[in-house]
């Protein structure tokens, strides 16, 4: 029977109202989840398109360089010169335009791929290549004054390069009988320490290029480092589970601490008392050198994969060393390990005594079963920032099937905020180096550096400039710097 217009409906019960509200809320949640899934699919498509576009840009860059060469035009930007006024004109511009048209593209998209650089869309570009080694280059290290670059190779030599002016080899240090594994400079850049698989550590006078001293070790040397406070003391770790301290002023044997696993990497704290080691069982340990005791230990990952490198941010005072009485420990520490993850830890208020807190697990590069090294750049010469966004995980390029937390979409009304960030670079078992933009709450892949033809064992940033050196199994060292025409501020969105 139809209800007459002047008849009133009986009031609904409170139970029916609650049920209706509940059904309505479930429908809203389901609708939002569908929208999130659709957005995620769109992001995946855009990522694939972005990868294809980057490859096109890389191919175009190679053709551009070849065209420049064939046209007889000079193109030699210096490694530390950043010219924001360079413009391409005349014949070069015609060649670029022609190459773009042949590729079936348009000039305009190539000027807005990233806000970092309106020339080829890449924040960093290769500045020059250093050739001379006859074997894989395993380690590379800038001097604290920034004028020199040292590299160690499977060809048993250490080579020192003038990177400030001539970009050429200045010294070839011979004395090791097996592969070089690690290098370390004294604070004044006058002496270089080398460790090798011939079970020795050697010190070299850089001015004369002569061997100063050689020290026998127990096992293959995996890592070396000078003491931060006393530049007459150095440390090394070996394949025979030994952490040792050597005073070059004293005669006799090294002071030895025995670990329960091979020591792959070490970091000497700025207090002159503690040394941090990463070992083959995935343990990060803090040692008191005075008592020879382990005061804390942390498992880097549940699978106990070996830690291959410890990277800690450097301050400008490392270059001038004692110009300012600053012994503060850097806040962030990055660990490379065999599980293809680069973990970034917040070291707390009183490192190395305070507890570590994992803030990021970076993915995208390859580290499995290869001893890869990383490096921080925290200088002001490259002002970087990042947009902090709500996230359910701190993984970069993490698992694609992670379900988003709906609360982030329903209840988080905060707009993304800009935060200060640092650059973290790492080598990789593929022929690339990777740059990450790392902030307190967010991190993202910034760029893949393309140019090597074999695995990249190590990277190292210049102490005061945004200049990166990478070394590879392709026998070369490459030096990278900010792209020409880059903006004054680097903002990733």
Order of alpha helices (4+ residues) and beta strands (2+ residues): alpha-alpha-beta-beta-beta-beta-beta-beta-beta-beta-beta-beta-beta-beta-beta-beta-beta-beta-beta-beta-alpha-beta-beta-beta-beta-beta-beta-alpha-beta-beta-beta-beta-beta-beta-beta
